[in-house]
Structure formats: C-alpha cells, structure tokens
Amino acid sequence: MIARAAANIPLSPLFGFSDEANVKASNSQKRKAALLGLGLDNEDGHTRITRGENFVLYGGSQDTHAVMQETAIKVNEQLAKRGKRLEDASPQELRDIIHDVRG
C-alpha cells in the first residue's frame, strides 16, 4: 500500500522543481535535428567521417561516402530553398526531399 501511494506523488516537488519551472524549461529549449549516414560497405580499411552543420556521415566505401555527402548537401540546399531548417521539416517532407535529390 505504501508503494502504491508513493507512486501517485509527483517527483518534481520531491527534488525541488515545480511543474511550472519544468514547462518553462522545455518551452525555451530549441528543437534540434540531424541526419546520420552510415556506410557499411567499406573494405579498404579507411575510416571516413564527414560532419556538417546538421549531419554526420560515417563509414562506407569511397563511392558510398561520396553519395552520402552529396545527398546531405542537396537536402540542405532544398530545405534552404523552402526557407526551412531540418528541424522544421516533417518526416514526410524530408522523405520526399531525399527521394527527389537521389533521383
């Protein structure tokens, strides 16, 4: 019975946080998004890593890594043309952009 009663007690007052403070903190945090590219076909022993403002590409053969780089750059170009950031694009819109740039 004690465990059940304790389960109904909100944790925020126990740790000195109010629910209002938690809401303000979450509203002030900006959403972030990033693209992650993983290439799994590397056979030459090189470790390829490319970092951009909102993407990280890791691994792959030279050709695969080049395709990932081109795709990430073109996705960002398309988002810029639409006046959007990656964080602002819906999953459907992002999927459509990737499909378009990959041709």
N, C-alpha and C positions, 0 to 999 in steps of 0.2 A: 504494500500500500504506500510506503514511503517513496519508493522508486516511481510509482505512478504519479504521485503528487509532485515530485521534483521534475518530472518530465513536462509538466504544464507551466513551469516557471520560466519566463523568458530569460535567456542568458545575458542579454545586454546590461540590465541593471546590476547583475552579479559582478560584472567586470568594469563597472563604472561608465558604461556607454548608454546614452539614451537612444531610443529608436529614431528620434528626430535628428540626432547627430549622424547616425548611420545613413539616413536618407540624404542628408546634405552632402555627405562624403561621396556617395555613389552618384549623385547628380552632377557633381563637379568633376568627376573623372571622365576623361575623353575616351571614347571607344578607339581601339587600335585593331588593325588587321594586317596580315602579312601573307604573302604567297610563299609556299615551301615547295621546292622542287627537289626530288630525289632521283638520281640516275643510278640504276643498278646493273648496268651492263659494262662496267669498267673492267678491262682485262689487261691494261698496260701498266698498272701499278701507280699511276699518278692520282693524287688527291686533288680534285678540282672543287673550288669553293668560290662562289660569287655572291657578294652581298650588295643589295641596293637599298634604297630608302624604305621600301616595304616588301622586300623579298630576300630570300636566302636560297641559293641553289647549291646542292651538294652532290658530288659524285658524277658518275656516268662516263661514258667514253667521250672523246673529244667532240665527236659529232652530236651525241645526245646532249652534252652540256651546252654546246652552241645553240641547239634548238631551244633548250630551256631559257637561255639568255635572251634570245630573240623574242620568244613568247612573252617573257616577263616585261621586256621593254615595250613591246607593242601593246600589251594590255594596259600599261600605264599611259601610253600615248592615247589610246582610245578613251580611257577614263578622263584624261585631261581635256580631250575634245568635247566630252559631255559635261565638263565642268564638275566632275565628281572626284572624290578620293576613293580609295579601295574600301575604306570603312563605310562609305555611303552607298555602295553598290549592293543590290540584293543578290542572293545566291543565283537566282535565275539570270539576272543581268550579267553577272560575272561569267557564268557558264556560256551565255550567248557570245560575249566578247571573246572568250578563249576559243570558242568554236570558230568564230569569224577570223581571228588572226592566224589560226592554224591552217585555215583554208581547207 
